[in-house]
Amino acid sequence: MNQVSVALLGLGTMGSGMAAKLLKAGFSLAVYNRTAAKAAPLAELGARVAATPADAVKGAQVIVAMLADDVVSRAVWTGEDGALAAAEVGAVLVEASTLSPAWVEELAGLASAKGLELLDAPVTGSRVQAEGGQLSFLVGGSDAGLATALPVLRAMSKDVIHLGPSGAGAKMKLVNNFLCGVQVASLAEALVWLERSGLDREKALGILKNGAPGSPLLAGISARMTSRDYTVNFLLKLMTKDLQYAYEAAEENGVKLTTAANAHALFEQAMEDGYAEKDMASVVEPLRAEGHRQDS
């Protein structure tokens, strides 16, 4: 059994896989999730299931959060029975969620006032990487805080990259997801173009995947778009949120992300068409449907 006691807040697509890796590594783990049923498989593996965030963090030396957005993060940390007030002095908080830099800065200040250290440490990777312990953590915060949390992060990851002071991880993650979101939106448009053009779709995709536009993201997303299997690896509604956060954060630095705005519009249309809870590859479906609407 690892000596570090850990709490993990949030058992969604990513959090469940992360929690399972921590248990496999032998950590004493308490978990909290708003929908308690998601914690049942982890209880069978040895996790303590807490009724509230405050209960989950009792005695924890490292507290990891993997939550949907700023609103949920704020509620879990600072709401009724929130984790922040109950965390023990000296604990290291690890916010692995993709959040706005403004909220991360505020949360770091709240943590510091209570004698707590915050690392903003969002991850790259999706469900498969979380389940396989192959995430990469993008860390902002102090060397000392990272040293305490490092064994915990290593159990869930292939790489832990310390980018600088508090906020650096949150900013880098938004740059990363901005590029991912724009590429997924562009691929959706390209794929529908291919499908209507008369070209052999599979041959055309082979050229794209093996040529200059190719990337692991293009390969994975194009396979899901063509099979129309939208089992969640990365929720569409979360990429929609990430693009919005990226646009706002870049504006604060005097950069207007016009491509993010266009991609965000496609993702919002997919949300309106009922794909919010599907994989982000489903952003292609409103474009496919648009052709039918125009023909009718």
N, C-alpha and C positions, 0 to 999 in steps of 0.2 A: 504493500500500500504506500503510495506517495504521501509524504508528510504534509504537503500543501493542501489546505481545504479550499474548495472551489464552489462558487455558486454560479449557475448559468440561468439567465433571464431571457426567455423567448425560445420556443420550440417549434418554429416554423420550418420552412424548407431547408434552411441552413442549420438552425440551432439544434435540431434533433440529431443530425449527423455529427455535429461537433460534440454534443453531450455524450453520444455513444463512444466516440474516440477517447474522451477523457476517462470514462469508466473503464474502457479497455486498458488504458495506461495505468490504472490503479488509483486514480485520485478519489478522495472522498468528495462526493458531489451532491449538492442540493439543486433542484431545478424548480423553476416557476414558469407557468404559462397561463394566459387568460382562459384558454380552453383546456381544462384540466385533463380531458381524455387523451390529449396528445402525449401526456407524461406517462401513461400507463406502461408502454413498452420499456421505458427507461427505469421505472420502478422495479420491473422484473429483472433488470440488469444490476440493480443495487443502488439506484439513485434515491435520495430522499425527496419526496414531492412536497413542496411547500404550498400553502394556501395563498400566500401573499408575497410580494417582493421583499418586504421587511423580514418575514419569516425565513425566506430563502437565504438571506445574507448573514444570518446570525452565525458568528464564529468563522466566517469565510475570510481567508487572507487575500484571495483573488476573486473578483466578481466580474463575470463576463456577461455582457448584454448583446443580444442579436435580435434587433427589433425592426419594425417596418419603416418608421419615419420619425420626424421630430416630435410629432404629437404623442405617439406611443412611448417614445423614449422619455419625454418629459413626465408623462403619467407614471411610468414604472419607477423612475428615479425620485420624483418629487411629489407625486400624488398621495392620496390617502393610503397608508400602509406602504409608503414608498421605500425603495432600497437605500436612498441616500441617508436618511435620518437614522436608519437602523444599522448601517455599516460600522464596523469597529474601527477605531482610530488606528491608522497605519495600514489599512487595507488598500490594495491597488485595484482601481476600477478600470475595466477594459471595455470601452464602447466599440464593439466590432460592427455596429450597424452603419449603414450609409446615411449620413446626416448632413445638415447644413453646417458650414463652418461657424456661423453665428451661434447656433445652439451649442455646438461643441465648446466654443469659447465660454459661453455662459455656464455650461455644466462644469467645466474645469474650474471656474471661479467658485462655484458653489461647493465643489468637492474640496478645494483648497481651504476654504473657510472652516471646514469640519475636520481638518487634519488628514484628508484623504488625497491620494494621488490618482489623477485620471490619465490614462493612455487612450488617445483616439487611435483605434487599430482596425479599421475596416479591412475586408478581405477581398482578394480577387479569386474567382472560382465560383462554381454554382453547386447544385445539389450533389453531383457525382464527386466533386473534389472534397466537399464537406464530409461525405460518407467515407471517403478513402483517406482522409487526413492529408490531403494534398493542397490545402489552401495556401495562399500567401498573405501574410499580415503586413499592412502598410501602417507603420507606427509613428505617431507623433507623441512626444512626451520626454520625460527625463530618463537619463541612463539608469538611475537608481530604481525607478519604477519598472522599467523594462527588465532589469535584472531579476526582480522579484517575480514578474509574470512570465518570464521566458520559458521555464519548464512547462508551464501550462500551454502557452502558445505553440511550443514545439510539438506537443502531443497531437495537435490538430492540423499541422501544417507541413509543407515542404520547405518553406522559406519565411523568415521574419526579417523585414527590412526596416531599419530605423531611419526615418527620413528627416528628423529634426525635432524641433520643439513642439509643444502642444498645438494642434491644428494642422500640422503638416500631413498627417495621414488622411484626415478628412478631405483636405484640398486635393491630394493626389488621387484619391478614390473617385472624386467627381470628374477629374480630367479623364481618368480611365473609362468611366462609364459613359461619359459624353461621347468618346470615340466609339465605344461599343454600340451605343444606341443609334448613332448616326449610320454606322455600318449596317446594322440590322435593318433599319428603315430603307437604306439604299438598296440592299439586297432584295427586300420585298418588292420594291419597284422594278428592279432588274428582272426578277423571276417572273413577275406577271407580264412584263414586256416579252420575255422569252416565250412564255406560254402562248402568247397571242401572235407571235411573229412567224410561226411556221418552222422555226428551227427545232432541231432535235434537242430537247431540254437536257437530257443526261449528258450528251456530248458537249453541249455548251457549258454546262456546269463544271464538267471535267476540265475544260480549258480555263475557266475562271479560277477554280480551286488550285490548279497547278501553275497558274501564271502569276503575274504581278499582283492582281487583287487578292490572291489567296491568303488565307489565314486560318488558324484553328477555329475561330469564331464562324467564319464563312462556311467552313466545312460542316460544322455541327448544326448550325442554324438552317442551312440549305437542305440538309437531310430531313430535318423536322418539318420544314415548309413543304417539301415534296411528298413526304409520307402523310402529312397532315396529322401527325401525332403531336399533340400539344400537352402531353404529360409535363408537369411543371419541373423544369430545371431552374428557371429564373422567371418569377412572376411578371407578367406584362405590366400590371399596375405599379410594380416597384420600379421598373425601368422608366415608366412615365414620370414617376416622382423624381427619379434621379436626374432625368434630363431637365426638369424644372429647377431643381436645386443647382445644377451645373450652370444653367443660364443665369440665374440670380447671382451666384458666386462670381462668375466671370464678369458680370456687369459691375460688380464692386471694384474690380481691377481695371475697369475701362475697356473691357473686351466684349463685343456683341457677338454671341454665338448664333449666327443666323442659321447655320445648318442644324443646330440643336433645336431651334424654334420650329423648323420645318419637320424634323423627325418627331418632335413632341406632338405636333398636330396629327401626324399619322397614328401615333400611339393613343392619343385621346379619342380619335375616331374608333379605334379598335375597342377601347374601353366602352364607348357608347353602344357599340355593336354587340357587347356581351362577352368580351374576351378578357376582362380584367383579371380573372382568376386562372387563366390559362398561361401556358408558357409564352414568353415574349415573341417566339417565332410566329405566333398567330396574328401578328400585326399585318401579315400578308393577306389575311382573309377579307378585310374590307376592300382592299384593292381588287381582289378577284371579284367580289360582289359588285363593285362599281361598274364593271363592264356589263354585267347582267342587267343592272338597273338602267344603264344607258340604252341597252338593246331593247328593253321592254317598252 
